[in-house]
Amino acid sequence: MITVSDSAKQHALDLIKNENRPDGTFIRVGVDGGGCSGLSYKLEFDNVPKDGDQVFEDKGIKIAVDKKSFLYLVGTELDYSGGLNGKGFIFNNPNASRTCGCGESFGV
């Protein structure tokens, strides 16, 4: 399962509303090869499920992830930081054995 913090939930809802996203919009997360630690996170809004998606709902927010990426993201919490060190969504991934300084890539 992939969960969502309260701050990530609120920020996602605000973005969906402010960007006039269609009903049924959800968050799609995934993993690509690359980045300074070997794997990088992907996050985008979508409203069309794909074959093979794993779909979760936490705190009223739906999250879709492809099966391959799910192996790297199982147990991850999606958080949001609006602090001075940078704004954005954060992946709190218990499977990551190392991360880069920017938090956008990881290794297992």
C-alpha positions as CSV (number, residue, x, y, z in Angstrom):
1,M,0.0,0.0,0.0
2,I,1.0,3.6,-0.6
3,T,-0.3,6.1,1.9
4,V,-0.7,9.9,1.9
5,S,0.1,12.3,4.7
6,D,-2.4,15.0,5.7
7,S,-0.2,17.8,4.2
8,A,0.1,15.8,0.9
9,K,-3.6,15.3,0.8
10,Q,-4.4,19.0,1.3
11,H,-1.8,20.1,-1.3
12,A,-3.0,17.5,-3.9
13,L,-6.6,18.6,-3.4
14,D,-5.6,22.3,-3.8
15,L,-3.7,21.5,-7.0
16,I,-6.6,19.5,-8.4
17,K,-9.0,22.4,-7.7
18,N,-6.7,25.2,-8.8
19,E,-5.8,23.5,-12.0
20,N,-9.4,22.7,-12.8
21,R,-8.6,19.0,-13.2
22,P,-11.5,16.7,-14.2
23,D,-13.5,14.6,-11.9
24,G,-11.8,11.3,-11.1
25,T,-8.3,12.8,-11.1
26,F,-5.8,10.8,-9.1
27,I,-2.1,10.8,-8.4
28,R,0.1,8.5,-10.5
29,V,3.4,7.6,-8.9
30,G,6.2,5.5,-10.4
31,V,9.9,4.8,-10.7
32,D,12.3,5.3,-13.6
33,G,15.9,4.3,-14.0
34,G,18.3,7.2,-13.6
35,G,19.1,9.9,-11.1
36,C,22.2,10.1,-9.0
37,S,21.2,7.2,-6.9
38,G,20.1,4.8,-9.6
39,L,16.3,5.2,-9.5
40,S,14.1,8.3,-9.7
41,Y,10.6,9.0,-8.6
42,K,7.8,10.1,-10.9
43,L,4.6,11.9,-9.8
44,E,1.8,13.3,-12.0
45,F,-1.9,13.8,-12.0
46,D,-4.0,11.5,-14.3
47,N,-7.6,10.5,-14.7
48,V,-7.3,7.4,-16.9
49,P,-6.3,4.2,-15.3
50,K,-3.9,1.9,-17.2
51,D,-4.0,-1.9,-17.5
52,G,-2.1,-3.4,-14.6
53,D,-2.3,-0.4,-12.3
54,Q,-2.3,-1.0,-8.6
55,V,-4.8,1.5,-7.2
56,F,-4.9,2.6,-3.5
57,E,-7.0,5.1,-1.7
58,D,-5.9,6.8,1.5
59,K,-7.6,9.8,3.2
60,G,-9.8,10.2,0.1
61,I,-6.9,10.4,-2.3
62,K,-6.5,7.8,-5.0
63,I,-3.0,6.7,-6.0
64,A,-2.2,4.6,-9.0
65,V,1.2,2.8,-9.6
66,D,2.3,0.4,-12.2
67,K,3.2,-3.1,-11.0
68,K,7.0,-2.8,-11.7
69,S,7.2,0.5,-9.7
70,F,5.1,-0.9,-6.9
71,L,7.9,-3.3,-6.0
72,Y,10.1,-0.3,-5.2
73,L,7.3,1.8,-3.6
74,V,5.4,-0.7,-1.4
75,G,5.0,0.9,2.1
76,T,5.9,4.4,0.9
77,E,4.2,7.5,2.3
78,L,3.7,10.4,0.0
79,D,4.3,13.6,2.0
80,Y,4.5,17.3,1.2
81,S,6.9,19.9,2.4
82,G,6.4,23.6,2.1
83,G,9.5,24.5,4.0
84,L,12.4,26.8,3.4
85,N,14.6,23.9,2.1
86,G,12.2,23.5,-0.8
87,K,8.6,22.9,-1.6
88,G,7.3,19.7,-3.1
89,F,6.0,16.2,-2.6
90,I,8.3,13.8,-0.8
91,F,8.5,10.0,-1.0
92,N,9.1,8.5,2.5
93,N,10.2,5.1,1.1
94,P,11.2,2.4,3.6
95,N,12.7,0.4,0.7
96,A,15.4,3.0,-0.2
97,S,18.8,2.0,1.1
98,R,20.3,5.3,-0.1
99,T,19.0,8.6,-1.4
100,C,20.5,11.6,-3.1
101,G,20.7,15.0,-1.4
102,C,17.8,16.4,-3.4
103,G,15.5,13.5,-2.5
104,E,14.5,12.9,-6.1
105,S,16.4,9.6,-6.6
106,F,17.1,6.5,-4.5
107,G,18.7,3.1,-4.6
108,V,17.7,-0.2,-3.1
